Amino acid sequence: MQGGKVYHYRDSNKREVDMIIEYPDGRWAAFEVKMGFPVREEAALNLLAFTEVVDTKRVGEPSALTVITANGFAHRRKDGVNVIPIGTLSI
């Protein structure tokens, strides 16, 4: 689907999400981009904390929460957060 918009999120509590993609049909997903595979835990917890402050009654549940890393392997964590190395995003 094309036509999505890309946003960056930061609030007054300094909570931050690198990228939020919102599509015209209302679906949305949040992404953290980290250079090292070892920081994926912190990034995943940040995404999960972000979903705690989002008004999902208004904007719906996220379609995906994803940490993009420079290396490592692609997998879905038990908490539902995706972890993918940037090399898997090639066209």
N, CA, C and O of each residue as an XYZ file, in Angstrom:
364
protein
N       0.846     -1.172      0.000
C       0.000      0.000      0.000
C       0.893      1.237      0.000
O       1.862      1.305      0.756
N       0.578      2.185     -0.822
C       1.346      3.421     -0.877
C       0.545      4.550     -0.246
O      -0.636      4.400      0.068
N       1.213      5.676     -0.069
C       0.523      6.834      0.461
C       0.657      7.019      1.946
O      -0.008      7.880      2.522
N       1.503      6.231      2.586
C       1.700      6.379      4.023
C       2.502      7.634      4.345
O       3.219      8.167      3.498
N       2.367      8.093      5.587
C       3.125      9.242      6.064
C       4.070      8.775      7.163
O       3.739      7.886      7.946
N       5.243      9.383      7.209
C       6.256      9.019      8.189
C       6.391     10.153      9.205
O       6.505     11.322      8.835
N       6.378      9.792     10.484
C       6.501     10.762     11.567
C       7.594     10.343     12.539
O       8.001      9.182     12.581
N       8.053     11.300     13.308
C       8.945     11.066     14.435
C       8.160     11.479     15.669
O       7.394     12.442     15.616
N       8.336     10.764     16.788
C       7.578     11.081     17.994
C       8.514     11.422     19.142
O       9.490     10.715     19.394
N       8.212     12.502     19.829
C       8.898     12.868     21.075
C       7.894     13.638     21.924
O       7.222     14.546     21.434
N       7.796     13.266     23.206
C       6.856     13.973     24.073
C       7.579     14.743     25.175
O       8.809     14.746     25.234
N       6.824     15.383     26.029
C       7.411     16.225     27.084
C       8.177     15.414     28.124
O       8.970     15.977     28.879
N       7.956     14.110     28.177
C       8.701     13.230     29.083
C       9.954     12.665     28.422
O      10.607     11.770     28.959
N      10.277     13.207     27.240
C      11.438     12.784     26.445
C      11.320     11.342     25.957
O      12.324     10.708     25.632
N      10.091     10.828     25.907
C       9.856      9.527     25.284
C       9.946      9.747     23.783
O       9.392     10.715     23.262
N      10.640      8.857     23.086
C      10.904      9.083     21.669
C      10.768      7.781     20.887
O      11.130      6.710     21.373
N      10.248      7.888     19.685
C      10.188      6.775     18.741
C      10.752      7.303     17.429
O      10.361      8.369     16.955
N      11.679      6.539     16.848
C      12.379      7.010     15.651
C      11.450      7.229     14.469
O      11.584      8.216     13.745
N      10.507      6.313     14.270
C       9.684      6.418     13.072
C       8.307      5.800     13.319
O       8.188      4.705     13.868
N       7.287      6.522     12.903
C       5.926      5.993     12.916
C       5.396      6.157     11.503
O       5.421      7.249     10.937
N       4.926      5.074     10.953
C       4.334      5.117      9.611
C       2.834      4.962      9.768
O       2.351      4.023     10.401
N       2.100      5.908      9.178
C       0.641      5.885      9.231
C       0.103      5.842      7.803
O       0.484      6.649      6.955
N      -0.790      4.885      7.556
C      -1.382      4.741      6.231
C      -2.749      5.407      6.178
O      -3.379      5.613      7.216
N      -3.216      5.748      4.974
C      -4.511      6.436      4.840
C      -5.682      5.688      5.468
O      -6.661      6.309      5.880
N      -5.591      4.358      5.545
C      -6.699      3.588      6.130
C      -6.657      3.569      7.660
O      -7.492      2.924      8.294
N      -5.680      4.279      8.259
C      -5.605      4.381      9.707
C      -4.636      3.419     10.370
O      -4.314      3.583     11.547
N      -4.163      2.411      9.634
C      -3.178      1.499     10.221
C      -1.887      2.248     10.489
O      -1.553      3.202      9.786
N      -1.163      1.814     11.509
C       0.111      2.451     11.813
C       1.068      1.440     12.435
O       0.656      0.413     12.975
N       2.358      1.759     12.343
C       3.405      0.915     12.917
C       4.509      1.816     13.451
O       4.724      2.917     12.944
N       5.210      1.338     14.482
C       6.288      2.118     15.096
C       7.610      1.372     14.957
O       7.660      0.145     15.036
N       8.686      2.143     14.746
C      10.006      1.570     14.499
C      11.071      2.290     15.315
O      11.032      3.510     15.478
N      12.006      1.528     15.814
C      13.224      2.054     16.419
C      14.370      1.573     15.548
O      14.386      0.415     15.131
N      15.328      2.443     15.267
C      16.483      2.094     14.439
C      17.719      2.168     15.332
O      18.031      3.219     15.891
N      18.420      1.037     15.461
C      19.600      0.962     16.317
C      20.754      0.332     15.548
O      20.565     -0.614     14.784
N      21.943      0.866     15.760
C      23.115      0.364     15.037
C      23.579     -1.003     15.527
O      24.052     -1.809     14.725
N      23.461     -1.278     16.788
C      23.975     -2.535     17.321
C      22.883     -3.501     17.716
O      21.849     -3.097     18.248
N      23.106     -4.766     17.458
C      22.162     -5.814     17.825
C      21.964     -5.881     19.343
O      20.849     -6.151     19.789
N      23.002     -5.647     20.149
C      22.829     -5.743     21.611
C      21.829     -4.747     22.205
O      21.306     -5.011     23.287
N      21.544     -3.643     21.568
C      20.613     -2.651     22.129
C      19.157     -2.909     21.743
O      18.280     -2.091     22.020
N      18.914     -4.027     21.116
C      17.546     -4.343     20.685
C      16.592     -4.457     21.862
O      15.418     -4.109     21.735
N      17.073     -4.941     23.013
C      16.213     -5.078     24.194
C      15.694     -3.714     24.651
O      14.496     -3.543     24.877
N      16.594     -2.757     24.783
C      16.208     -1.395     25.181
C      15.231     -0.789     24.179
O      14.247     -0.156     24.561
N      15.513     -0.990     22.890
C      14.649     -0.433     21.847
C      13.262     -1.078     21.876
O      12.254     -0.387     21.721
N      13.206     -2.389     22.072
C      11.915     -3.082     22.133
C      11.106     -2.609     23.340
O       9.903     -2.375     23.228
N      11.755     -2.470     24.480
C      11.058     -1.990     25.676
C      10.557     -0.568     25.484
O       9.494     -0.210     25.990
N      11.312      0.245     24.756
C      10.880      1.608     24.455
C       9.607      1.599     23.594
O       8.688      2.378     23.842
N       9.554      0.734     22.604
C       8.357      0.639     21.762
C       7.150      0.181     22.581
O       6.052      0.716     22.425
N       7.351     -0.800     23.444
C       6.253     -1.282     24.274
C       5.770     -0.199     25.236
O       4.567     -0.068     25.463
N       6.695      0.580     25.802
C       6.320      1.685     26.693
C       5.548      2.751     25.925
O       4.607      3.344     26.452
N       5.945      2.989     24.690
C       5.247      3.962     23.845
C       3.787      3.557     23.646
O       2.898      4.407     23.694
N       3.536      2.277     23.425
C       2.158      1.832     23.198
C       1.291      2.015     24.438
O       0.066      2.063     24.331
N       1.909      2.119     25.613
C       1.159      2.340     26.846
C       0.570      3.749     26.915
O      -0.426      3.967     27.605
N       1.171      4.700     26.213
C       0.694      6.086     26.272
C      -0.137      6.480     25.052
O      -0.701      7.574     25.016
N      -0.214      5.610     24.066
C      -0.998      5.894     22.861
C      -2.478      5.622     23.143
O      -2.823      4.617     23.764
N      -3.331      6.505     22.692
C      -4.773      6.329     22.836
C      -5.253      5.380     21.737
O      -5.688      5.820     20.673
N      -5.171      4.078     22.004
C      -5.512      3.087     20.981
C      -7.017      3.046     20.688
O      -7.427      2.489     19.669
N      -7.835      3.622     21.556
C      -9.265      3.717     21.248
C      -9.480      4.708     20.110
O     -10.438      4.595     19.346
N      -8.578      5.678     20.010
C      -8.681      6.694     18.953
C      -7.932      6.275     17.691
O      -8.445      6.441     16.585
N      -6.721      5.732     17.846
C      -5.890      5.446     16.673
C      -5.733      3.961     16.376
O      -5.113      3.598     15.376
N      -6.279      3.102     17.216
C      -6.171      1.666     17.006
C      -4.846      1.109     17.502
O      -3.914      1.845     17.826
N      -4.796     -0.208     17.551
C      -3.568     -0.902     17.955
C      -2.547     -0.816     16.817
O      -2.928     -0.727     15.649
N      -1.257     -0.841     17.150
C      -0.256     -0.808     16.078
C      -0.294     -2.091     15.251
O      -0.519     -3.180     15.778
N      -0.071     -1.939     13.948
C       0.029     -3.107     13.078
C       1.320     -3.859     13.332
O       1.386     -5.077     13.164
N       2.357     -3.117     13.742
C       3.651     -3.737     14.030
C       4.478     -2.815     14.907
O       4.369     -1.591     14.833
N       5.304     -3.429     15.737
C       6.349     -2.747     16.486
C       7.643     -3.421     16.059
O       7.790     -4.635     16.202
N       8.585     -2.635     15.534
C       9.773     -3.234     14.931
C      11.033     -2.480     15.300
O      11.078     -1.251     15.258
N      12.065     -3.244     15.665
C      13.396     -2.700     15.882
C      14.226     -3.073     14.661
O      14.353     -4.250     14.326
N      14.791     -2.068     13.999
C      15.667     -2.293     12.848
C      17.104     -2.149     13.345
O      17.469     -1.122     13.918
N      17.918     -3.188     13.123
C      19.309     -3.192     13.578
C      20.260     -3.238     12.385
O      19.851     -3.530     11.261
N      21.513     -2.950     12.641
C      22.518     -3.003     11.575
C      22.947     -4.437     11.290
O      23.417     -4.738     10.192
N      22.790     -5.315     12.260
C      23.255     -6.693     12.098
C      22.364     -7.624     12.913
O      21.358     -7.195     13.478
N      22.734     -8.885     12.971
C      21.958     -9.859     13.726
C      21.042    -10.656     12.822
O      21.275    -10.767     11.618
N      20.002    -11.208     13.413
C      19.080    -12.053     12.668
C      17.645    -11.580     12.882
O      17.329    -10.978     13.909
N      16.792    -11.851     11.922
C      15.397    -11.434     12.008
C      14.616    -12.421     12.860
O      14.743    -13.636     12.706
N      13.808    -11.877     13.759
C      12.958    -12.723     14.591
C      11.856    -11.886     15.243
O      11.923    -10.658     15.289
N      10.851    -12.585     15.738
C       9.798    -11.929     16.512
C       9.969    -12.374     17.962
O      10.021    -13.565     18.269
N      10.052    -11.383     18.836
C      10.208    -11.655     20.248
C       8.906    -12.187     20.843
O       7.843    -12.052     20.236
N       8.985    -12.784     22.019
C       7.796    -13.316     22.692
C       6.770    -12.229     22.985
O       5.573    -12.506     23.065
N       7.243    -10.977     23.148
C       6.322     -9.862     23.411
C       5.721     -9.282     22.136
O       4.968     -8.310     22.197
N       6.046     -9.869     20.975
C       5.458     -9.445     19.705
C       6.256     -8.416     18.927
O       5.890     -8.086     17.799
N       7.339     -7.898     19.498
C       8.169     -6.912     18.802
C       9.048     -7.638     17.783
O       9.717     -8.617     18.112
N       9.037     -7.149     16.548
C       9.892     -7.687     15.494
C      11.288     -7.076     15.605
O      11.435     -5.900     15.937
N      12.308     -7.882     15.326
C      13.683     -7.403     15.259
C      14.212     -7.820     13.898
O      14.238     -9.009     13.581
N      14.638     -6.846     13.084
C      15.111     -7.186     11.743
C      16.381     -6.418     11.405
O      16.475     -5.222     11.683
N      17.368     -7.101     10.801
C      18.541     -6.390     10.334
C      18.191     -5.613      9.062
O      17.384     -6.066      8.250
N      18.793     -4.465      8.904
C      18.452     -3.578      7.786
C      18.671     -4.245      6.430
O      17.999     -3.896      5.459
N      19.601     -5.199      6.350
C      19.869     -5.892      5.091
C      18.683     -6.684      4.570
O      18.633     -7.000      3.381
N      17.738     -7.010      5.419
C      16.558     -7.759      4.972
C      15.528     -6.843      4.311
O      14.530     -7.324      3.775
N      15.760     -5.533      4.344
C      14.800     -4.578      3.784
C      15.118     -4.173      2.348
O      14.628     -3.150      1.872
N      15.926     -4.959      1.662
C      16.272     -4.599      0.291
C      15.102     -4.833     -0.653
O      14.212     -5.639     -0.381
N      15.124     -4.124     -1.749
C      14.044     -4.228     -2.738
C      14.297     -5.374     -3.670
O      13.498     -5.623     -4.573
